[in-house]
Structure formats: C-alpha cells, structure tokens
Amino acid sequence: MVGLAPPRARGEESAMPNVRAVTVYAGSSTSATGEHLQLARALGDGIARQGWAVVYGGANIGLMGALADAALDAGGRVEGVILDTFARVAHAAIHDLVTVGDMRSRKAGLAHRGDAYVVLPGGYGTLEELSEILVERQLVLHRKPLVLVNHQGFWDPLLALVDRMADASLVKEKNRTLMTVVPDAAGAVEAILRFANAPEPDDPSLYDVDDELRG
C-alpha cells in the first residue's frame, strides 16, 4: 500500500495537479459500526495528506462526519453539498458548504467537484450515487476513477450481482471492471495515485455503439 505523505501547506501543489479533489460517498447513519467509522477516518486522513480536498455530503454524523473530521484534523480542505432538509446536521467547521433544494442538484454538485470518486459503506443513498457515477463512467461521460472500498467484504453482494448481470449478458464483459475494488482506505489512495500517474489512452472511446442501450 501507498505511504502517506504529511499534509501539504496551503497553496502547495498536490503531487498530481490533475487531482484537486476527491468526492467520497458514504453513509450518514448514527448507528454505523466502529470499524466503518475508523475506515472513514483513515480515508479522510489519507486524502488530506495527499493535498487533495475532500468533497462529500456535508453532514457531521455517521461515516460522513468521521471522514470530514479526520480530513480537517490532518490539515485538509473539506467541501460539502447538503440537502436543505438535512441542514440541521450540516458540518459547521468545513471550508465550503453548499445547501441545495433537491437531490438532483446535490448529486450533480458532488459529482462535478470531484476529480475521482471513492465509495465507502453506506445505505440506499450511497448505492444510488454509486450507480449513477458507474453508468456515467460506462458511457464515458467522465473518465474519472471510481474506487469501491470493499472493507471486510461489505460490497461482496453487489460485486456478485455485477458478475451475475455480466454472465447473463446484461452487462458487457469489459464493464465488469469499471470499478476499482480495494480493501481499505490506503488502497483507495493508492488507486487514485495510479490513475493520476497513468498516461492517457490513445483512443478515448471506451464503449461500443450499443453501450447506451445495453450495460
């Protein structure tokens, strides 16, 4: 796994100038397990120590709150996009918080601010966000890395479903690997580092003519 550098001073360039911010999707449940909270803290710390901003759902509870607190403690920048309905749990200490009136605006704000995406354990909302980013990746509406943190097999059922869809020819074989699956926070940071250092492919077209009609 990658070694994490100390936090960079404000204004100092990140090791990868094409990665300014990482959008993290995660649960906000106050009943989250201690292991999942620690996972979120490790990711927030790791992102901050690479000089990248954390972009997330703006809450101060659950995995979201743990992620933001750890990034702030490491000297990192944290930006949030939160639904006005949840303003009561908005994080008061982050650098930038945008409040929006509907879920479409929230998801768009989170997606547009990130140069890479990381998905932690979460509930229905996290699953929806993952699905939207994954479909956009399939259609080459973006070419940003999508990293799934499969901590202790949390996402195993989802990965099994992807295999089942591919086996049934409902998802193309090549699209099994649109997500980079890692076991922990350090693996997520390492995956983003690899992506940032990789040369651009010669042919940007990653899908066939019928990809919009079939997965």
C-alpha positions as CSV (number, residue, x, y, z in Angstrom):
1,M,0.0,0.0,0.0
2,V,1.0,3.6,-0.5
3,G,2.9,5.6,2.1
4,L,1.0,8.7,3.0
5,A,2.9,12.0,3.0
6,P,2.5,14.7,5.6
7,P,-0.2,17.3,4.9
8,R,0.9,20.0,2.4
9,A,0.8,23.7,3.2
10,R,-1.9,25.8,1.7
11,G,-1.1,26.7,-1.9
12,E,1.5,23.9,-2.3
13,E,0.7,21.8,-5.4
14,S,-0.5,18.3,-5.0
15,A,1.7,15.5,-6.3
16,M,-0.9,15.1,-9.1
17,P,-2.1,18.5,-10.4
18,N,-5.0,16.8,-12.3
19,V,-6.4,15.6,-8.9
20,R,-7.5,18.5,-6.9
21,A,-10.5,17.0,-5.1
22,V,-11.9,13.5,-4.3
23,T,-15.6,13.0,-3.9
24,V,-16.5,10.5,-1.3
25,Y,-19.8,8.7,-1.0
26,A,-20.6,7.3,2.4
27,G,-23.3,6.6,4.9
28,S,-24.6,9.1,7.5
29,S,-26.2,6.6,9.9
30,T,-25.6,7.4,13.5
31,S,-25.6,3.6,14.1
32,A,-22.6,2.9,11.9
33,T,-20.1,0.4,13.4
34,G,-16.8,1.5,14.9
35,E,-14.9,-0.3,12.2
36,H,-16.7,1.6,9.5
37,L,-16.2,4.9,11.3
38,Q,-12.5,4.1,11.5
39,L,-12.4,3.3,7.8
40,A,-13.9,6.7,7.1
41,R,-11.4,8.5,9.3
42,A,-8.5,6.7,7.6
43,L,-9.7,7.8,4.2
44,G,-10.2,11.4,5.3
45,D,-6.7,11.5,6.7
46,G,-5.2,9.8,3.6
47,I,-6.9,12.1,1.2
48,A,-5.8,15.2,3.1
49,R,-2.2,14.0,3.4
50,Q,-2.0,13.9,-0.4
51,G,-3.1,17.5,-0.6
52,W,-6.5,16.7,-2.1
53,A,-9.7,18.3,-0.9
54,V,-12.5,16.0,0.4
55,V,-15.8,16.6,-1.2
56,Y,-18.7,14.8,0.5
57,G,-22.4,15.1,1.6
58,G,-21.8,17.8,4.1
59,A,-23.1,16.1,7.3
60,N,-21.4,15.9,10.7
61,I,-22.8,12.4,11.6
62,G,-22.0,8.8,10.6
63,L,-19.2,7.9,8.2
64,M,-19.6,11.4,6.6
65,G,-18.8,13.2,9.9
66,A,-15.9,10.9,10.7
67,L,-14.4,11.4,7.2
68,A,-14.7,15.2,7.4
69,D,-13.3,15.4,10.9
70,A,-10.2,13.3,10.1
71,A,-9.5,15.4,6.9
72,L,-9.8,18.6,8.9
73,D,-7.5,17.2,11.7
74,A,-4.9,16.4,9.0
75,G,-5.0,20.0,7.7
76,G,-7.0,19.2,4.6
77,R,-9.7,21.1,2.8
78,V,-13.3,19.8,3.1
79,E,-16.2,20.8,0.9
80,G,-19.8,19.7,1.3
81,V,-23.0,19.7,-0.7
82,I,-26.0,19.1,1.5
83,L,-29.8,18.9,1.0
84,D,-31.6,21.7,2.8
85,T,-33.8,19.1,4.6
86,F,-30.7,17.9,6.4
87,A,-29.2,21.3,7.2
88,R,-29.7,20.6,10.9
89,V,-26.8,18.0,10.7
90,A,-24.6,20.2,8.5
91,H,-20.9,20.2,9.5
92,A,-20.1,23.7,10.8
93,A,-16.3,23.5,10.5
94,I,-15.8,22.7,6.8
95,H,-14.3,25.2,4.4
96,D,-17.2,25.3,1.9
97,L,-20.8,24.1,2.3
98,V,-23.4,24.4,-0.5
99,T,-27.1,23.9,0.5
100,V,-29.4,22.7,-2.3
101,G,-33.1,22.1,-2.5
102,D,-33.3,18.8,-4.3
103,M,-31.4,15.5,-4.7
104,R,-30.5,16.0,-8.3
105,S,-28.7,19.3,-7.5
106,R,-26.9,17.6,-4.6
107,K,-25.7,14.7,-6.7
108,A,-24.6,17.0,-9.5
109,G,-22.7,19.2,-7.1
110,L,-20.9,16.3,-5.6
111,A,-20.0,14.7,-9.0
112,H,-18.8,17.9,-10.6
113,R,-16.5,18.9,-7.8
114,G,-14.6,15.6,-7.7
115,D,-11.7,14.5,-9.9
116,A,-12.0,11.0,-8.5
117,Y,-14.7,9.1,-6.7
118,V,-14.5,6.8,-3.7
119,V,-17.4,4.8,-2.3
120,L,-17.4,3.7,1.3
121,P,-20.0,1.5,3.0
122,G,-23.4,3.1,3.1
123,G,-27.2,2.7,2.6
124,Y,-29.6,3.3,-0.2
125,G,-28.3,6.8,-0.9
126,T,-24.8,5.7,-1.3
127,L,-25.9,2.9,-3.6
128,E,-27.8,5.3,-5.7
129,E,-24.8,7.6,-6.0
130,L,-22.5,4.8,-6.9
131,S,-25.0,3.6,-9.6
132,E,-25.2,7.0,-11.2
133,I,-21.4,7.5,-11.3
134,L,-20.9,4.0,-12.6
135,V,-23.4,4.4,-15.5
136,E,-21.8,7.7,-16.5
137,R,-18.4,6.0,-16.4
138,Q,-19.7,3.3,-18.7
139,L,-21.0,5.8,-21.2
140,V,-17.7,7.8,-21.0
141,L,-19.5,10.9,-19.8
142,H,-16.5,11.1,-17.5
143,R,-13.2,9.2,-17.2
144,K,-12.5,9.7,-13.5
145,P,-11.6,6.8,-11.4
146,L,-14.3,5.1,-9.4
147,V,-13.0,3.3,-6.3
148,L,-15.1,0.9,-4.3
149,V,-13.8,0.3,-0.8
150,N,-14.9,-3.3,-0.1
151,H,-14.0,-3.3,3.6
152,Q,-14.3,-6.8,5.0
153,G,-16.4,-7.8,2.1
154,F,-19.2,-5.2,2.6
155,W,-19.8,-4.9,-1.1
156,D,-19.4,-8.6,-2.0
157,P,-23.1,-9.0,-2.7
158,L,-23.0,-6.1,-5.1
159,L,-20.0,-7.4,-6.9
160,A,-21.7,-10.8,-7.1
161,L,-24.7,-9.1,-8.7
162,V,-22.4,-7.4,-11.3
163,D,-20.9,-10.8,-12.1
164,R,-24.4,-12.3,-12.5
165,M,-25.5,-9.5,-14.8
166,A,-22.4,-10.0,-16.9
167,D,-22.9,-13.7,-17.0
168,A,-26.4,-13.1,-18.3
169,S,-25.1,-10.7,-21.0
170,L,-26.9,-7.8,-19.4
171,V,-23.6,-6.1,-18.7
172,K,-20.8,-6.3,-21.1
173,E,-17.8,-8.3,-20.1
174,K,-15.5,-5.3,-20.3
175,N,-17.7,-3.3,-17.9
176,R,-17.1,-5.7,-15.0
177,T,-14.0,-3.7,-14.2
178,L,-15.3,-0.1,-14.4
179,M,-14.9,0.0,-10.6
180,T,-11.6,-0.4,-8.9
181,V,-12.1,-2.5,-5.9
182,V,-9.8,-2.1,-2.9
183,P,-10.0,-3.4,0.7
184,D,-9.2,-0.3,2.7
185,A,-8.5,3.4,2.8
186,A,-4.8,3.1,1.9
187,G,-5.8,1.1,-1.2
188,A,-8.2,3.8,-2.3
189,V,-5.5,6.5,-2.1
190,E,-3.1,4.2,-4.0
191,A,-5.7,3.6,-6.7
192,I,-6.1,7.3,-7.3
193,L,-2.4,7.8,-7.3
194,R,-2.1,5.1,-10.0
195,F,-4.8,6.7,-12.1
196,A,-3.3,10.2,-11.8
197,N,0.1,8.9,-13.0
198,A,-1.3,6.8,-15.9
199,P,-0.8,8.0,-19.4
200,E,-4.0,9.0,-21.3
201,P,-5.1,6.2,-23.7
202,D,-4.7,6.8,-27.4
203,D,-8.4,6.2,-28.1
204,P,-10.8,7.8,-25.7
205,S,-13.7,5.8,-27.0
206,L,-14.2,3.0,-24.4
207,Y,-17.7,1.8,-25.5
208,D,-19.3,0.3,-28.5
209,V,-22.2,1.9,-30.4
210,D,-24.8,0.0,-28.4
211,D,-23.4,0.7,-25.0
212,E,-26.2,3.3,-24.4
213,L,-28.7,0.5,-25.0
214,R,-27.1,-2.3,-23.1
215,G,-24.9,-2.3,-20.0
